[in-house]
Structures are given as C-alpha cells and as structure tokens.
Amino acid sequence: MANSIWTIEEFTCPGCGMNYAATREEHAEPHSGQFKCSICSGVVHSWSGKHHFFGWSAVKTKPTVFGRRWAGVGW
Ligand SMILES: [Zn+2]
C-alpha cells in the first residue's frame, strides 16, 4: 500500500447526466481503458496514462432529475 495513491474522482455521463464516482490509482506503468454508462451505454470517461480507474459506482446526487429522466424512458 505504500506505493499506492488512491483518489476519488467524480464524472458525469455526457449522454444522460448520470453521476459516477471512481477510484483513481497511480501506476508506474501506463494503463488505458474506458467506462461506459450503465444506463445509456455512453462513454463516461476514457483514460490513458500512468493511472487507472476502478470501483465505478453511480452517485445519486440529484434524485429529482434522475426520477424525471426515468419517467421519460418509457415513452
Ligand atoms: Zn449515461
């Protein structure tokens, strides 16, 4: 753990506005990857460099907006 630096970063899906939080871990070697929204399948964040993101989870910071969007999905 001595060489690990973890920080939490938040991202907003450009497609549906869903908020996600992920843990960023610094690495000595380059990593690349991307995370896709579980709701609209849009790319929330893609990265390439000496860091990696893991532990993606949805953050419901705006429940009212979230509810409105879901209400419209059925139509
Ligand atoms: Zn989305």
N, CA, C, O and the ligand as a Tripos MOL2 file, in Angstrom:
@<TRIPOS>MOLECULE
protein
  301   299    76     0     0
PROTEIN
NO_CHARGES

@<TRIPOS>ATOM
      1 N           0.8190   -1.2160    0.0000 N.3       1 MET1
      2 CA          0.0000    0.0000    0.0000 C.3       1 MET1
      3 C           0.8510    1.2640    0.0000 C.2       1 MET1
      4 O           0.3650    2.3490   -0.3190 O.2       1 MET1
      5 N           2.1060    1.1200    0.3540 N.am      2 ALA2
      6 CA          2.9590    2.2960    0.4900 C.3       2 ALA2
      7 C           3.1360    3.0350   -0.8360 C.2       2 ALA2
      8 O           3.3120    4.2530   -0.8630 O.2       2 ALA2
      9 N           3.0870    2.2740   -1.9430 N.am      3 ASN3
     10 CA          3.2990    2.8940   -3.2420 C.3       3 ASN3
     11 C           2.0040    3.2600   -3.9510 C.2       3 ASN3
     12 O           2.0260    3.7450   -5.0830 O.2       3 ASN3
     13 N           0.8820    3.0280   -3.2900 N.am      4 SER4
     14 CA         -0.4020    3.3090   -3.9260 C.3       4 SER4
     15 C          -0.9450    4.6570   -3.4840 C.2       4 SER4
     16 O          -0.9520    4.9980   -2.3010 O.2       4 SER4
     17 N          -1.3990    5.4060   -4.4730 N.am      5 ILE5
     18 CA         -2.0590    6.6700   -4.1740 C.3       5 ILE5
     19 C          -3.4480    6.6110   -4.7740 C.2       5 ILE5
     20 O          -3.6000    6.6130   -5.9960 O.2       5 ILE5
     21 N          -4.4520    6.5600   -3.9360 N.am      6 TRP6
     22 CA         -5.8250    6.4710   -4.4180 C.3       6 TRP6
     23 C          -6.5620    7.7810   -4.1720 C.2       6 TRP6
     24 O          -6.4880    8.3710   -3.0940 O.2       6 TRP6
     25 N          -7.2560    8.2030   -5.1780 N.am      7 THR7
     26 CA         -8.1040    9.3800   -5.0210 C.3       7 THR7
     27 C          -9.4540    9.0950   -5.6710 C.2       7 THR7
     28 O          -9.5380    8.3680   -6.6610 O.2       7 THR7
     29 N         -10.4950    9.6690   -5.1090 N.am      8 ILE8
     30 CA        -11.8350    9.5090   -5.6670 C.3       8 ILE8
     31 C         -12.1230   10.6640   -6.6160 C.2       8 ILE8
     32 O         -11.9470   11.8300   -6.2660 O.2       8 ILE8
     33 N         -12.5680   10.3230   -7.8240 N.am      9 GLU9
     34 CA        -12.9410   11.3630   -8.7680 C.3       9 GLU9
     35 C         -14.3670   11.1200   -9.2310 C.2       9 GLU9
     36 O         -14.8270    9.9800   -9.2970 O.2       9 GLU9
     37 N         -15.0520   12.1940   -9.5480 N.am     10 GLU10
     38 CA        -16.4340   12.0660   -9.9970 C.3      10 GLU10
     39 C         -16.5600   12.4890  -11.4430 C.2      10 GLU10
     40 O         -15.8830   13.4100  -11.9000 O.2      10 GLU10
     41 N         -17.4400   11.8020  -12.1570 N.am     11 PHE11
     42 CA        -17.6590   12.0740  -13.5670 C.3      11 PHE11
     43 C         -19.1500   12.1230  -13.8460 C.2      11 PHE11
     44 O         -19.9450   11.4700  -13.1700 O.2      11 PHE11
     45 N         -19.5150   12.8980  -14.8430 N.am     12 THR12
     46 CA        -20.9160   12.9760  -15.2470 C.3      12 THR12
     47 C         -21.0480   12.4440  -16.6640 C.2      12 THR12
     48 O         -20.3090   12.8490  -17.5610 O.2      12 THR12
     49 N         -21.9910   11.5370  -16.8570 N.am     13 CYS13
     50 CA        -22.2140   10.9730  -18.1790 C.3      13 CYS13
     51 C         -22.6800   12.0690  -19.1360 C.2      13 CYS13
     52 O         -23.6510   12.7680  -18.8460 O.2      13 CYS13
     53 N         -21.9960   12.2280  -20.2800 N.am     14 PRO14
     54 CA        -22.4000   13.2570  -21.2470 C.3      14 PRO14
     55 C         -23.7080   12.9200  -21.9470 C.2      14 PRO14
     56 O         -24.3540   13.7940  -22.5260 O.2      14 PRO14
     57 N         -24.0960   11.6480  -21.8920 N.am     15 GLY15
     58 CA        -25.3120   11.2230  -22.5830 C.3      15 GLY15
     59 C         -26.5790   11.4380  -21.7790 C.2      15 GLY15
     60 O         -27.5660   11.9570  -22.3000 O.2      15 GLY15
     61 N         -26.5610   11.0390  -20.5020 N.am     16 CYS16
     62 CA        -27.7890   11.1080  -19.7040 C.3      16 CYS16
     63 C         -27.6300   11.8990  -18.4160 C.2      16 CYS16
     64 O         -28.6020   12.1010  -17.6900 O.2      16 CYS16
     65 N         -26.4130   12.3470  -18.1250 N.am     17 GLY17
     66 CA        -26.2080   13.1760  -16.9490 C.3      17 GLY17
     67 C         -26.0450   12.4180  -15.6490 C.2      17 GLY17
     68 O         -26.0040   13.0280  -14.5800 O.2      17 GLY17
     69 N         -25.9510   11.0960  -15.7180 N.am     18 MET18
     70 CA        -25.7640   10.2950  -14.5170 C.3      18 MET18
     71 C         -24.3760   10.5660  -13.9300 C.2      18 MET18
     72 O         -23.3910   10.6880  -14.6570 O.2      18 MET18
     73 N         -24.3250   10.6550  -12.6170 N.am     19 ASN19
     74 CA        -23.0470   10.9070  -11.9550 C.3      19 ASN19
     75 C         -22.4190    9.6100  -11.4720 C.2      19 ASN19
     76 O         -23.0980    8.7390  -10.9280 O.2      19 ASN19
     77 N         -21.1220    9.4960  -11.6780 N.am     20 TYR20
     78 CA        -20.3910    8.3190  -11.2390 C.3      20 TYR20
     79 C         -19.1670    8.7480  -10.4490 C.2      20 TYR20
     80 O         -18.5920    9.8110  -10.6810 O.2      20 TYR20
     81 N         -18.7890    7.8970   -9.5170 N.am     21 ALA21
     82 CA        -17.5620    8.1110   -8.7730 C.3      21 ALA21
     83 C         -16.6530    6.9180   -9.0350 C.2      21 ALA21
     84 O         -17.1170    5.7790   -9.0920 O.2      21 ALA21
     85 N         -15.3680    7.1780   -9.1920 N.am     22 ALA22
     86 CA        -14.4100    6.1090   -9.4280 C.3      22 ALA22
     87 C         -13.1470    6.3750   -8.6280 C.2      22 ALA22
     88 O         -12.8200    7.5170   -8.3050 O.2      22 ALA22
     89 N         -12.4530    5.3030   -8.3190 N.am     23 THR23
     90 CA        -11.1960    5.4340   -7.5970 C.3      23 THR23
     91 C         -10.0500    5.4520   -8.5940 C.2      23 THR23
     92 O          -9.9130    4.5460   -9.4160 O.2      23 THR23
     93 N          -9.2400    6.4790   -8.5170 N.am     24 ARG24
     94 CA         -8.0800    6.6060   -9.3970 C.3      24 ARG24
     95 C          -6.8470    6.1090   -8.6620 C.2      24 ARG24
     96 O          -6.5590    6.5160   -7.5370 O.2      24 ARG24
     97 N          -6.1310    5.2200   -9.3290 N.am     25 GLU25
     98 CA         -4.9260    4.6650   -8.7330 C.3      25 GLU25
     99 C          -3.7350    4.9770   -9.6210 C.2      25 GLU25
    100 O          -3.7640    4.7220  -10.8250 O.2      25 GLU25
    101 N          -2.6900    5.5280   -9.0270 N.am     26 GLU26
    102 CA         -1.4810    5.8580   -9.7830 C.3      26 GLU26
    103 C          -0.6390    4.6030   -9.9930 C.2      26 GLU26
    104 O          -0.4790    3.7850   -9.0860 O.2      26 GLU26
    105 N          -0.1060    4.4680  -11.2040 N.am     27 HIS27
    106 CA          0.7280    3.3170  -11.5260 C.3      27 HIS27
    107 C           2.0570    3.7750  -12.1110 C.2      27 HIS27
    108 O           2.1860    4.8930  -12.6090 O.2      27 HIS27
    109 N           3.0320    2.8910  -12.0400 N.am     28 ALA28
    110 CA          4.3240    3.1880  -12.6450 C.3      28 ALA28
    111 C           4.2830    2.9130  -14.1470 C.2      28 ALA28
    112 O           5.0250    3.5170  -14.9210 O.2      28 ALA28
    113 N           3.3960    1.9810  -14.5510 N.am     29 GLU29
    114 CA          3.2740    1.6270  -15.9610 C.3      29 GLU29
    115 C           1.9780    2.2100  -16.5330 C.2      29 GLU29
    116 O           0.9890    2.3700  -15.8180 O.2      29 GLU29
    117 N           1.9970    2.5240  -17.8280 N.am     30 PRO30
    118 CA          0.8000    3.0910  -18.4670 C.3      30 PRO30
    119 C          -0.3720    2.1160  -18.5170 C.2      30 PRO30
    120 O          -0.1920    0.9150  -18.7210 O.2      30 PRO30
    121 N          -1.5610    2.6480  -18.3280 N.am     31 HIS31
    122 CA         -2.7860    1.8740  -18.4590 C.3      31 HIS31
    123 C          -3.7420    2.6800  -19.3270 C.2      31 HIS31
    124 O          -3.6360    3.9020  -19.4310 O.2      31 HIS31
    125 N          -4.6670    1.9780  -19.9390 N.am     32 SER32
    126 CA         -5.7110    2.6910  -20.6570 C.3      32 SER32
    127 C          -7.0040    1.8980  -20.5300 C.2      32 SER32
    128 O          -6.9960    0.6840  -20.3240 O.2      32 SER32
    129 N          -8.0790    2.5960  -20.6530 N.am     33 GLY33
    130 CA         -9.3750    1.9280  -20.5360 C.3      33 GLY33
    131 C         -10.4820    2.9520  -20.6410 C.2      33 GLY33
    132 O         -10.2360    4.1420  -20.8380 O.2      33 GLY33
    133 N         -11.6940    2.4760  -20.5070 N.am     34 GLN34
    134 CA        -12.8270    3.3880  -20.5310 C.3      34 GLN34
    135 C         -13.9750    2.7890  -19.7350 C.2      34 GLN34
    136 O         -14.0660    1.5770  -19.5380 O.2      34 GLN34
    137 N         -14.8480    3.6840  -19.2840 N.am     35 PHE35
    138 CA        -16.0180    3.2360  -18.5440 C.3      35 PHE35
    139 C         -17.2600    3.6950  -19.2810 C.2      35 PHE35
    140 O         -17.3810    4.8660  -19.6420 O.2      35 PHE35
    141 N         -18.1840    2.7700  -19.5060 N.am     36 LYS36
    142 CA        -19.4170    3.1140  -20.2030 C.3      36 LYS36
    143 C         -20.5840    3.1780  -19.2320 C.2      36 LYS36
    144 O         -20.6870    2.3800  -18.3000 O.2      36 LYS36
    145 N         -21.4420    4.1250  -19.4650 N.am     37 CYS37
    146 CA        -22.6210    4.3330  -18.6360 C.3      37 CYS37
    147 C         -23.5120    3.0920  -18.6450 C.2      37 CYS37
    148 O         -23.7790    2.5210  -19.7020 O.2      37 CYS37
    149 N         -23.9640    2.6860  -17.4770 N.am     38 SER38
    150 CA        -24.8180    1.5020  -17.3870 C.3      38 SER38
    151 C         -26.2540    1.8100  -17.8150 C.2      38 SER38
    152 O         -27.0550    0.8950  -18.0040 O.2      38 SER38
    153 N         -26.5720    3.0700  -17.9650 N.am     39 ILE39
    154 CA        -27.9300    3.4540  -18.3410 C.3      39 ILE39
    155 C         -28.0520    3.6970  -19.8530 C.2      39 ILE39
    156 O         -28.9560    3.1620  -20.4960 O.2      39 ILE39
    157 N         -27.1450    4.5020  -20.4190 N.am     40 CYS40
    158 CA        -27.2690    4.8550  -21.8380 C.3      40 CYS40
    159 C         -26.1140    4.3080  -22.6680 C.2      40 CYS40
    160 O         -26.0710    4.5310  -23.8780 O.2      40 CYS40
    161 N         -25.1750    3.5930  -22.0420 N.am     41 SER41
    162 CA        -24.0370    2.9840  -22.7360 C.3      41 SER41
    163 C         -23.0810    4.0040  -23.3530 C.2      41 SER41
    164 O         -22.2210    3.6340  -24.1520 O.2      41 SER41
    165 N         -23.2170    5.2680  -22.9990 N.am     42 GLY42
    166 CA        -22.2870    6.2790  -23.4780 C.3      42 GLY42
    167 C         -20.9770    6.1800  -22.7190 C.2      42 GLY42
    168 O         -20.9390    5.6870  -21.5920 O.2      42 GLY42
    169 N         -19.9090    6.6480  -23.3350 N.am     43 VAL43
    170 CA        -18.6090    6.6180  -22.6680 C.3      43 VAL43
    171 C         -18.5360    7.7740  -21.6790 C.2      43 VAL43
    172 O         -18.5270    8.9440  -22.0640 O.2      43 VAL43
    173 N         -18.4860    7.4280  -20.4110 N.am     44 VAL44
    174 CA        -18.4240    8.4340  -19.3600 C.3      44 VAL44
    175 C         -17.0110    9.0100  -19.2570 C.2      44 VAL44
    176 O         -16.8230   10.2170  -19.1090 O.2      44 VAL44
    177 N         -16.0340    8.1240  -19.3400 N.am     45 HIS45
    178 CA        -14.6530    8.5780  -19.2360 C.3      45 HIS45
    179 C         -13.7160    7.5450  -19.8560 C.2      45 HIS45
    180 O         -13.8870    6.3420  -19.6600 O.2      45 HIS45
    181 N         -12.7360    8.0210  -20.5950 N.am     46 SER46
    182 CA        -11.6960    7.1400  -21.1060 C.3      46 SER46
    183 C         -10.3650    7.7300  -20.6760 C.2      46 SER46
    184 O         -10.2040    8.9480  -20.6000 O.2      46 SER46
    185 N          -9.4230    6.8570  -20.3980 N.am     47 TRP47
    186 CA         -8.1500    7.3430  -19.8840 C.3      47 TRP47
    187 C          -6.9850    6.5840  -20.5040 C.2      47 TRP47
    188 O          -7.1320    5.4550  -20.9710 O.2      47 TRP47
    189 N          -5.8490    7.2200  -20.4960 N.am     48 SER48
    190 CA         -4.6220    6.6020  -20.9730 C.3      48 SER48
    191 C          -3.4640    7.3070  -20.2910 C.2      48 SER48
    192 O          -3.3060    8.5210  -20.4230 O.2      48 SER48
    193 N          -2.6680    6.5630  -19.5750 N.am     49 GLY49
    194 CA         -1.5620    7.1810  -18.8540 C.3      49 GLY49
    195 C          -1.1510    6.3190  -17.6840 C.2      49 GLY49
    196 O          -1.5420    5.1570  -17.5740 O.2      49 GLY49
    197 N          -0.3710    6.8970  -16.8330 N.am     50 LYS50
    198 CA          0.1270    6.1260  -15.6970 C.3      50 LYS50
    199 C          -0.8380    6.1540  -14.5190 C.2      50 LYS50
    200 O          -0.4720    6.4740  -13.3880 O.2      50 LYS50
    201 N          -2.0560    5.8160  -14.8200 N.am     51 HIS51
    202 CA         -3.0670    5.7240  -13.7750 C.3      51 HIS51
    203 C          -4.1920    4.8420  -14.2830 C.2      51 HIS51
    204 O          -4.3040    4.5810  -15.4810 O.2      51 HIS51
    205 N          -5.0120    4.3960  -13.3700 N.am     52 HIS52
    206 CA         -6.1180    3.5180  -13.7310 C.3      52 HIS52
    207 C          -7.3160    3.8650  -12.8650 C.2      52 HIS52
    208 O          -7.1680    4.3300  -11.7340 O.2      52 HIS52
    209 N          -8.5080    3.6310  -13.4100 N.am     53 PHE53
    210 CA         -9.7190    3.8910  -12.6440 C.3      53 PHE53
    211 C         -10.4470    2.5800  -12.3940 C.2      53 PHE53
    212 O         -10.5670    1.7430  -13.2880 O.2      53 PHE53
    213 N         -10.9270    2.4130  -11.1820 N.am     54 PHE54
    214 CA        -11.6820    1.2080  -10.8590 C.3      54 PHE54
    215 C         -12.7260    1.5510   -9.7990 C.2      54 PHE54
    216 O         -12.7580    2.6610   -9.2660 O.2      54 PHE54
    217 N         -13.5650    0.5820   -9.5130 N.am     55 GLY55
    218 CA        -14.5780    0.7840   -8.4740 C.3      55 GLY55
    219 C         -15.6480    1.7810   -8.8670 C.2      55 GLY55
    220 O         -16.1070    2.5700   -8.0410 O.2      55 GLY55
    221 N         -16.0460    1.7440  -10.1370 N.am     56 TRP56
    222 CA        -17.0730    2.6850  -10.6020 C.3      56 TRP56
    223 C         -18.4090    2.4280   -9.9100 C.2      56 TRP56
    224 O         -18.8590    1.2870   -9.8060 O.2      56 TRP56
    225 N         -19.0250    3.4900   -9.4460 N.am     57 SER57
    226 CA        -20.3410    3.3550   -8.8320 C.3      57 SER57
    227 C         -21.1700    4.6010   -9.1260 C.2      57 SER57
    228 O         -20.6420    5.7080   -9.2340 O.2      57 SER57
    229 N         -22.4580    4.3990   -9.2500 N.am     58 ALA58
    230 CA        -23.3550    5.5130   -9.5450 C.3      58 ALA58
    231 C         -23.5360    6.3820   -8.3110 C.2      58 ALA58
    232 O         -23.5980    5.8800   -7.1890 O.2      58 ALA58
    233 N         -23.6190    7.6800   -8.5240 N.am     59 VAL59
    234 CA        -23.8390    8.6190   -7.4300 C.3      59 VAL59
    235 C         -25.1350    9.3540   -7.6900 C.2      59 VAL59
    236 O         -25.2690   10.0760   -8.6780 O.2      59 VAL59
    237 N         -26.0880    9.1640   -6.7950 N.am     60 LYS60
    238 CA        -27.3930    9.7970   -6.9740 C.3      60 LYS60
    239 C         -27.4420   11.1020   -6.2020 C.2      60 LYS60
    240 O         -28.0420   11.2010   -5.1320 O.2      60 LYS60
    241 N         -26.7870   12.1020   -6.7850 N.am     61 THR61
    242 CA        -26.7320   13.3920   -6.1120 C.3      61 THR61
    243 C         -27.9430   14.2510   -6.4460 C.2      61 THR61
    244 O         -28.2600   15.1990   -5.7270 O.2      61 THR61
    245 N         -28.6170   13.9120   -7.5420 N.am     62 LYS62
    246 CA        -29.7820   14.6960   -7.9370 C.3      62 LYS62
    247 C         -30.9590   13.7530   -8.1960 C.2      62 LYS62
    248 O         -31.2990   13.4920   -9.3490 O.2      62 LYS62
    249 N         -31.5760   13.2460   -7.1390 N.am     63 PRO63
    250 CA        -32.6510   12.2600   -7.2810 C.3      63 PRO63
    251 C         -33.8520   12.7750   -8.0540 C.2      63 PRO63
    252 O         -34.5370   11.9990   -8.7210 O.2      63 PRO63
    253 N         -34.1130   14.0540   -7.9750 N.am     64 THR64
    254 CA        -35.2780   14.6050   -8.6720 C.3      64 THR64
    255 C         -35.0830   14.5260  -10.1880 C.2      64 THR64
    256 O         -35.9760   14.0950  -10.9190 O.2      64 THR64
    257 N         -33.9180   14.9420  -10.6410 N.am     65 VAL65
    258 CA        -33.6170   14.9060  -12.0670 C.3      65 VAL65
    259 C         -33.5690   13.4620  -12.5540 C.2      65 VAL65
    260 O         -34.0480   13.1300  -13.6380 O.2      65 VAL65
    261 N         -32.9780   12.6240  -11.7210 N.am     66 PHE66
    262 CA        -32.8650   11.2100  -12.0700 C.3      66 PHE66
    263 C         -34.2540   10.6140  -12.2880 C.2      66 PHE66
    264 O         -34.4720    9.8630  -13.2390 O.2      66 PHE66
    265 N         -35.1910   10.9550  -11.4000 N.am     67 GLY67
    266 CA        -36.5420   10.4340  -11.5000 C.3      67 GLY67
    267 C         -37.2480   10.9230  -12.7480 C.2      67 GLY67
    268 O         -37.9760   10.1660  -13.3890 O.2      67 GLY67
    269 N         -37.0420   12.1650  -13.0930 N.am     68 ARG68
    270 CA        -37.6780   12.7170  -14.2940 C.3      68 ARG68
    271 C         -37.1810   12.0000  -15.5490 C.2      68 ARG68
    272 O         -37.9550   11.6890  -16.4540 O.2      68 ARG68
    273 N         -35.9010   11.7500  -15.5800 N.am     69 ARG69
    274 CA        -35.3440   11.1030  -16.7690 C.3      69 ARG69
    275 C         -35.8820    9.6870  -16.9110 C.2      69 ARG69
    276 O         -36.1940    9.2330  -18.0110 O.2      69 ARG69
    277 N         -35.9850    8.9970  -15.7750 N.am     70 TRP70
    278 CA        -36.5130    7.6440  -15.8480 C.3      70 TRP70
    279 C         -37.9740    7.6600  -16.2710 C.2      70 TRP70
    280 O         -38.4350    6.7530  -16.9630 O.2      70 TRP70
    281 N         -38.7130    8.7050  -15.8500 N.am     71 ALA71
    282 CA        -40.1230    8.7970  -16.1880 C.3      71 ALA71
    283 C         -40.2930    8.9230  -17.6980 C.2      71 ALA71
    284 O         -41.3120    8.5020  -18.2470 O.2      71 ALA71
    285 N         -39.3040    9.4980  -18.3650 N.am     72 GLY72
    286 CA        -39.4190    9.6890  -19.7990 C.3      72 GLY72
    287 C         -38.9280    8.5080  -20.6190 C.2      72 GLY72
    288 O         -39.2120    8.4290  -21.8140 O.2      72 GLY72
    289 N         -38.2160    7.6150  -20.0170 N.am     73 VAL73
    290 CA        -37.6270    6.4900  -20.7470 C.3      73 VAL73
    291 C         -38.7030    5.5860  -21.3490 C.2      73 VAL73
    292 O         -38.5400    5.0620  -22.4500 O.2      73 VAL73
    293 N         -39.8060    5.4090  -20.6140 N.am     74 GLY74
    294 CA        -40.8480    4.5080  -21.0750 C.3      74 GLY74
    295 C         -41.5600    4.9670  -22.3320 C.2      74 GLY74
    296 O         -42.2160    4.1720  -23.0050 O.2      74 GLY74
    297 N         -41.4310    6.2520  -22.6540 N.am     75 TRP75
    298 CA        -42.1070    6.7760  -23.8290 C.3      75 TRP75
    299 C         -41.1240    6.8940  -24.9680 C.2      75 TRP75
    300 O         -41.4940    7.3200  -26.0620 O.2      75 TRP75
    301 ZN        -25.4640    7.7650  -19.4650 Zn       76 ZN76
@<TRIPOS>BOND
     1     1     2 1
     2     2     3 1
     3     3     4 2
     4     3     5 am
     5     5     6 1
     6     6     7 1
     7     7     8 2
     8     7     9 am
     9     9    10 1
    10    10    11 1
    11    11    12 2
    12    11    13 am
    13    13    14 1
    14    14    15 1
    15    15    16 2
    16    15    17 am
    17    17    18 1
    18    18    19 1
    19    19    20 2
    20    19    21 am
    21    21    22 1
    22    22    23 1
    23    23    24 2
    24    23    25 am
    25    25    26 1
    26    26    27 1
    27    27    28 2
    28    27    29 am
    29    29    30 1
    30    30    31 1
    31    31    32 2
    32    31    33 am
    33    33    34 1
    34    34    35 1
    35    35    36 2
    36    35    37 am
    37    37    38 1
    38    38    39 1
    39    39    40 2
    40    39    41 am
    41    41    42 1
    42    42    43 1
    43    43    44 2
    44    43    45 am
    45    45    46 1
    46    46    47 1
    47    47    48 2
    48    47    49 am
    49    49    50 1
    50    50    51 1
    51    51    52 2
    52    51    53 am
    53    53    54 1
    54    54    55 1
    55    55    56 2
    56    55    57 am
    57    57    58 1
    58    58    59 1
    59    59    60 2
    60    59    61 am
    61    61    62 1
    62    62    63 1
    63    63    64 2
    64    63    65 am
    65    65    66 1
    66    66    67 1
    67    67    68 2
    68    67    69 am
    69    69    70 1
    70    70    71 1
    71    71    72 2
    72    71    73 am
    73    73    74 1
    74    74    75 1
    75    75    76 2
    76    75    77 am
    77    77    78 1
    78    78    79 1
    79    79    80 2
    80    79    81 am
    81    81    82 1
    82    82    83 1
    83    83    84 2
    84    83    85 am
    85    85    86 1
    86    86    87 1
    87    87    88 2
    88    87    89 am
    89    89    90 1
    90    90    91 1
    91    91    92 2
    92    91    93 am
    93    93    94 1
    94    94    95 1
    95    95    96 2
    96    95    97 am
    97    97    98 1
    98    98    99 1
    99    99   100 2
   100    99   101 am
   101   101   102 1
   102   102   103 1
   103   103   104 2
   104   103   105 am
   105   105   106 1
   106   106   107 1
   107   107   108 2
   108   107   109 am
   109   109   110 1
   110   110   111 1
   111   111   112 2
   112   111   113 am
   113   113   114 1
   114   114   115 1
   115   115   116 2
   116   115   117 am
   117   117   118 1
   118   118   119 1
   119   119   120 2
   120   119   121 am
   121   121   122 1
   122   122   123 1
   123   123   124 2
   124   123   125 am
   125   125   126 1
   126   126   127 1
   127   127   128 2
   128   127   129 am
   129   129   130 1
   130   130   131 1
   131   131   132 2
   132   131   133 am
   133   133   134 1
   134   134   135 1
   135   135   136 2
   136   135   137 am
   137   137   138 1
   138   138   139 1
   139   139   140 2
   140   139   141 am
   141   141   142 1
   142   142   143 1
   143   143   144 2
   144   143   145 am
   145   145   146 1
   146   146   147 1
   147   147   148 2
   148   147   149 am
   149   149   150 1
   150   150   151 1
   151   151   152 2
   152   151   153 am
   153   153   154 1
   154   154   155 1
   155   155   156 2
   156   155   157 am
   157   157   158 1
   158   158   159 1
   159   159   160 2
   160   159   161 am
   161   161   162 1
   162   162   163 1
   163   163   164 2
   164   163   165 am
   165   165   166 1
   166   166   167 1
   167   167   168 2
   168   167   169 am
   169   169   170 1
   170   170   171 1
   171   171   172 2
   172   171   173 am
   173   173   174 1
   174   174   175 1
   175   175   176 2
   176   175   177 am
   177   177   178 1
   178   178   179 1
   179   179   180 2
   180   179   181 am
   181   181   182 1
   182   182   183 1
   183   183   184 2
   184   183   185 am
   185   185   186 1
   186   186   187 1
   187   187   188 2
   188   187   189 am
   189   189   190 1
   190   190   191 1
   191   191   192 2
   192   191   193 am
   193   193   194 1
   194   194   195 1
   195   195   196 2
   196   195   197 am
   197   197   198 1
   198   198   199 1
   199   199   200 2
   200   199   201 am
   201   201   202 1
   202   202   203 1
   203   203   204 2
   204   203   205 am
   205   205   206 1
   206   206   207 1
   207   207   208 2
   208   207   209 am
   209   209   210 1
   210   210   211 1
   211   211   212 2
   212   211   213 am
   213   213   214 1
   214   214   215 1
   215   215   216 2
   216   215   217 am
   217   217   218 1
   218   218   219 1
   219   219   220 2
   220   219   221 am
   221   221   222 1
   222   222   223 1
   223   223   224 2
   224   223   225 am
   225   225   226 1
   226   226   227 1
   227   227   228 2
   228   227   229 am
   229   229   230 1
   230   230   231 1
   231   231   232 2
   232   231   233 am
   233   233   234 1
   234   234   235 1
   235   235   236 2
   236   235   237 am
   237   237   238 1
   238   238   239 1
   239   239   240 2
   240   239   241 am
   241   241   242 1
   242   242   243 1
   243   243   244 2
   244   243   245 am
   245   245   246 1
   246   246   247 1
   247   247   248 2
   248   247   249 am
   249   249   250 1
   250   250   251 1
   251   251   252 2
   252   251   253 am
   253   253   254 1
   254   254   255 1
   255   255   256 2
   256   255   257 am
   257   257   258 1
   258   258   259 1
   259   259   260 2
   260   259   261 am
   261   261   262 1
   262   262   263 1
   263   263   264 2
   264   263   265 am
   265   265   266 1
   266   266   267 1
   267   267   268 2
   268   267   269 am
   269   269   270 1
   270   270   271 1
   271   271   272 2
   272   271   273 am
   273   273   274 1
   274   274   275 1
   275   275   276 2
   276   275   277 am
   277   277   278 1
   278   278   279 1
   279   279   280 2
   280   279   281 am
   281   281   282 1
   282   282   283 1
   283   283   284 2
   284   283   285 am
   285   285   286 1
   286   286   287 1
   287   287   288 2
   288   287   289 am
   289   289   290 1
   290   290   291 1
   291   291   292 2
   292   291   293 am
   293   293   294 1
   294   294   295 1
   295   295   296 2
   296   295   297 am
   297   297   298 1
   298   298   299 1
   299   299   300 2
@<TRIPOS>SUBSTRUCTURE
     1 MET1         2 RESIDUE 1 A MET
     2 ALA2         6 RESIDUE 1 A ALA
     3 ASN3        10 RESIDUE 1 A ASN
     4 SER4        14 RESIDUE 1 A SER
     5 ILE5        18 RESIDUE 1 A ILE
     6 TRP6        22 RESIDUE 1 A TRP
     7 THR7        26 RESIDUE 1 A THR
     8 ILE8        30 RESIDUE 1 A ILE
     9 GLU9        34 RESIDUE 1 A GLU
    10 GLU10       38 RESIDUE 1 A GLU
    11 PHE11       42 RESIDUE 1 A PHE
    12 THR12       46 RESIDUE 1 A THR
    13 CYS13       50 RESIDUE 1 A CYS
    14 PRO14       54 RESIDUE 1 A PRO
    15 GLY15       58 RESIDUE 1 A GLY
    16 CYS16       62 RESIDUE 1 A CYS
    17 GLY17       66 RESIDUE 1 A GLY
    18 MET18       70 RESIDUE 1 A MET
    19 ASN19       74 RESIDUE 1 A ASN
    20 TYR20       78 RESIDUE 1 A TYR
    21 ALA21       82 RESIDUE 1 A ALA
    22 ALA22       86 RESIDUE 1 A ALA
    23 THR23       90 RESIDUE 1 A THR
    24 ARG24       94 RESIDUE 1 A ARG
    25 GLU25       98 RESIDUE 1 A GLU
    26 GLU26      102 RESIDUE 1 A GLU
    27 HIS27      106 RESIDUE 1 A HIS
    28 ALA28      110 RESIDUE 1 A ALA
    29 GLU29      114 RESIDUE 1 A GLU
    30 PRO30      118 RESIDUE 1 A PRO
    31 HIS31      122 RESIDUE 1 A HIS
    32 SER32      126 RESIDUE 1 A SER
    33 GLY33      130 RESIDUE 1 A GLY
    34 GLN34      134 RESIDUE 1 A GLN
    35 PHE35      138 RESIDUE 1 A PHE
    36 LYS36      142 RESIDUE 1 A LYS
    37 CYS37      146 RESIDUE 1 A CYS
    38 SER38      150 RESIDUE 1 A SER
    39 ILE39      154 RESIDUE 1 A ILE
    40 CYS40      158 RESIDUE 1 A CYS
    41 SER41      162 RESIDUE 1 A SER
    42 GLY42      166 RESIDUE 1 A GLY
    43 VAL43      170 RESIDUE 1 A VAL
    44 VAL44      174 RESIDUE 1 A VAL
    45 HIS45      178 RESIDUE 1 A HIS
    46 SER46      182 RESIDUE 1 A SER
    47 TRP47      186 RESIDUE 1 A TRP
    48 SER48      190 RESIDUE 1 A SER
    49 GLY49      194 RESIDUE 1 A GLY
    50 LYS50      198 RESIDUE 1 A LYS
    51 HIS51      202 RESIDUE 1 A HIS
    52 HIS52      206 RESIDUE 1 A HIS
    53 PHE53      210 RESIDUE 1 A PHE
    54 PHE54      214 RESIDUE 1 A PHE
    55 GLY55      218 RESIDUE 1 A GLY
    56 TRP56      222 RESIDUE 1 A TRP
    57 SER57      226 RESIDUE 1 A SER
    58 ALA58      230 RESIDUE 1 A ALA
    59 VAL59      234 RESIDUE 1 A VAL
    60 LYS60      238 RESIDUE 1 A LYS
    61 THR61      242 RESIDUE 1 A THR
    62 LYS62      246 RESIDUE 1 A LYS
    63 PRO63      250 RESIDUE 1 A PRO
    64 THR64      254 RESIDUE 1 A THR
    65 VAL65      258 RESIDUE 1 A VAL
    66 PHE66      262 RESIDUE 1 A PHE
    67 GLY67      266 RESIDUE 1 A GLY
    68 ARG68      270 RESIDUE 1 A ARG
    69 ARG69      274 RESIDUE 1 A ARG
    70 TRP70      278 RESIDUE 1 A TRP
    71 ALA71      282 RESIDUE 1 A ALA
    72 GLY72      286 RESIDUE 1 A GLY
    73 VAL73      290 RESIDUE 1 A VAL
    74 GLY74      294 RESIDUE 1 A GLY
    75 TRP75      298 RESIDUE 1 A TRP
    76 ZN76       301 GROUP 0 **** ****
